[in-house]
Amino acid sequence: MRVRTIFLGVAFWGLTVCANAQWLNYRAAGTPRTRDGKANLTALVPRASNGKPDLSGIWQAEGAPFKELVKYVPGDGVNGVGESDPSLYFFNVLGDFKPEEAPLRPAVAAALRQQAQAAPQNGPSSLCLPTTPVPIADVAPSPFKIVHTAGLLLFLYESDTVFRQIYLDGRKHPDDPQPSWLGYSVGRWEGDSLVVDAIGISDKTPLDIVGHTHSDAMHVTERFHRRDFGHLHVQITIDDPKTYTRPFTYKFTDRLLPDTDLIESFCTENEKDTKHMALK
């Protein structure tokens, strides 16, 4: 039996998972293997009955080199943040831009600077709100499972034990979506890439640890391309004319976690932080 522990003591986001489970070391059937019995992550892409790539599996975004994260991460330790090296975009969706070139509207940039001081008290995890909204859920340093069916893709997130539905049955977005943490997602295939359009994401949700915000007009486009058995290329484009001067895109890779499973996790279980927080 294996124990998975993830701890992030950063800004307004805190994620702690420490639990035991029975299927964390289960040899999954159908997994291609090397001669030594390990999962062959460079094997051919598995395909569904319609010939399209099957995206099923447990995935986690690959971490960035620590030198790219050090300015965001306080504290000591091997990598400064815990067991899993997070993606750069978990900390900063505008990490590819120089500060003076970031496509933030001036008023938004000023508000971001002001809210930085309040972030530890007002962030999602401090209030036990969901910490895996779209699109930050794609780069969070915790595993998620994709269950791929013909008309529906299910994303099951270990953090918060929440789920997301991506419809592949040809339906359109609702005309007047009620804002929600994970929004409303529909997908379509372009060759071997699955393109997902998401709208209706609550403007209460942050885009990253730094605290970049968005409006209720945000449109997120995700492109998923399974390169081989163990690697899933992801491209995210954020289009929010109320907050950003132009759309911007960032790319990363999810790595398959073979022969394991998710662990149930709830923020409110054994929660001890609220009583220590100052109320205003």
N, C-alpha and C positions, 0 to 999 in steps of 0.2 A: 504494500500500500504506500502510495507516494503522497506527499503534502506539497501543494503549490502555494507559495506565498508571494504576493505582490504588494509593495508599499511605495507610494509616491508622496513625499512630503513637499509639495510644490504649490505655490501661489494659492488659488482658491479651489484647487482640485485635490481631493484625497481619496485614494482607492486602496482598501485593504481587503485581501482575500486570504483567509487562513482556514482551511477545512480539510477534512478527510473524505475520500470518496472511493467507491469500489471499482470503478472502471478507468482509472487513470493510467493503467498499464495493461490495456487489453489489446491483443494482437488482432487487428481488424482484418476480416476476410476480404479478398479482392484487391488488397494492396500489393502492387508490384514490389519485389524485394531483390536486394543484391545477394551475392553468394553467402555473405555473413548473416543474412536474415534481417538486415535493416531495411526500412522502407526506401525504395528507390525514387527519390524526389525528382529525378530528371527523366523518368520514364514518360511514355507517350500520354497525351491528354486523354482521359476517359471521356467517352461520348454517350449521349442519351440515344434513345431509339430514333429520334428525329435527325440524328447526325450532328447536332450541336454539342459543344463542350458541356460536360456535366460539371457544375461548379460546387457540388457537394463536398463537404469536408469541414474540418475545424481549422480556422485560419487565425493568423495574428500578423499585424503589420511589422515589417522588419524595422529594427531600430537604426537610428543614425549614429555615426561615430560620436563618441562623447565630446570631442572638440567642437562639434556643432551644437551641442546642448548645454555646455558648461555655463554659458551666460544666463540660462534660464533656471539652473538647478542649484539650490543651496545645499549645504551639508557635505558630509564626507562619505566614504565608502568606495567600493570598487568602481562603480559607475555613477555614484552619487544619488541614484534614485531608487535602487532596489534590484530585484531579480531580472526584470525585463528592461532592455534599452528601448525607450520610446522613439517613435518617429519624430523628426524635426517638426512636422506639421501638427503633431499633437500639441506642441508648445506654441507654434506660431504658423498660421496658414500663409502668412506673408513672408516666411523665412527666406524665400528666394530673392526678395527685393531688398535693396538698400533702404534704410529708413526714409530718406528724402524722396525715394522713388515709389514708395508704396501707394497704391491707388485708393487711398482713403480720402473721403471728402473732409475738408478742413474742420468743420464743426464736429464730425465724428472723431477725428484724431484728438481734438481738444477734450472731448468727453471721455475718451479712452484714458487719457492721462489723469483726469480727475478721479475716475473710478478705480484706478490702480490701488489706491490706499484702502478702499473699502472691500476689495475683492475677497480677502480671506473670510470676511464675515458674511458676504452676500453671495458667494459662489454656490453652485448646485449641490455639492457634497456637504457643505456646511449646513444646508437646510434639508438634507436628505432628499433632494430632488433627483430625478434621473441624471446620471452623469454620462449617458451614451446617446445624446441626441444626434440627428443627422446634421452635418457630415462628420463630426468629430468621432463618432462611433467607429468609423472606418479605420482610424489611426490610433485608437486607444490601446494602451499596452496591456490588454487582456484578451483572451481568446473569444472567438465567436464561431458559431456553427452555421453553415449554409445547408439547408435542406432544399434540394432542387426537384421540383415536379414539373409536369408539362405546362401548367398554367399559373404556377405560383412559386416564388422563391421566398423561403423563410430564413430570416437572419435571427438566430438565437444568441443573445449576448450574455456572457458569463457575468459581467458587471451589471448589477441591478436585477439580473434574471428577467430581462425584458425581451420582447420580440418585435420584429419589423416584417411587414408583408410587402412584397414587390410583385405586382400582378403582371402576368405575361399572357393574359387571355384577350388582349386587344381592347380592353376598356380604356376610356379617357379619364382625365382628372375630373373630380367633382367640380361643378360650376362655382360653388361658394363654400370652399373647404373650411371647416372649423379648425383653427390653429391647434397643432398638437406637437409633442416633443419629437416624434419620428416622421411626421408629415404624411404625405400621400404619394406613393411611388408606383409608377408603371414602367415596364421595360419592353424593349424590342431588340431584335437581333440585327446587327450589321455585320454580315459575314460570321466570323467566329467570336465577335465581340458583343457583349450584352451592354446595351446603352439604357440607363435608368434615369428617368426624369422625376424629380421630387419637388413638390410644392407644399404650401400650407404648413410650414415649420414655424412654430411659435418664436416670436422675436425675443422671448425670455431666454432662449438657449444661446450659449457662447459657441464660437467656432473653434476656440482653442484655449489653452491655459492662460495665455497673455490676456485674454478677455476681448478679442475682436468680436464685435457685435454684428448683427444683421437686422434687416427690417422684415415686415410681413410680406414684402414683395420678393424675397429671395427665391431664386430658382436654382436648384442644384442638379447638375448633370454628372452622373458617374458612368465610367466606361470600364467594364471588367473583361479582361482577356487572360484566359488560363494558358500560360506559356508552355507548361509541361505538367506533370503530375503534381509537383510540389510547389509551384510558384504561380501566383495570380497577380498580374499587373493591373493596377488601378489608377485611373485618371479622374480627377475631380475638377469641375469648373463651377465657380460660383458667380452668378449674375444677379446683382442687387443694386440697381441704379440709385436707390435712395441712400445707400451707405458707401458705395465704391464708385469711383469715376469710370471704371471699365470692368468687364469680366476678367477674372484671373483663374489660372489653372495650376494645379500641382499634381505631381505623380509620385507613386511609391509602389512597393511590392509587398503583397501578403505572402507569408510562408506557411505551408501546410504543417500542422502539428499531428503527425500520424500516431495511431495506437493510443489515443487518450480520449478524454471526454471533458465536458464542462463541469464546473462546480457551482452549486447553488450559492447565491450571494445576495443578501439584503442589507441595505444601509442601516435600517432601523434595528437590526438584531444586535443586541448588546451595545446599543448606542449610548455613549457617555459624554458626548461633547456639548450638547445643547445647554446643560446646566452651567457650563463654564463660560458661556458666551455672554457678553455685555449686551443688554437690550437698550435700544434708544427709543 
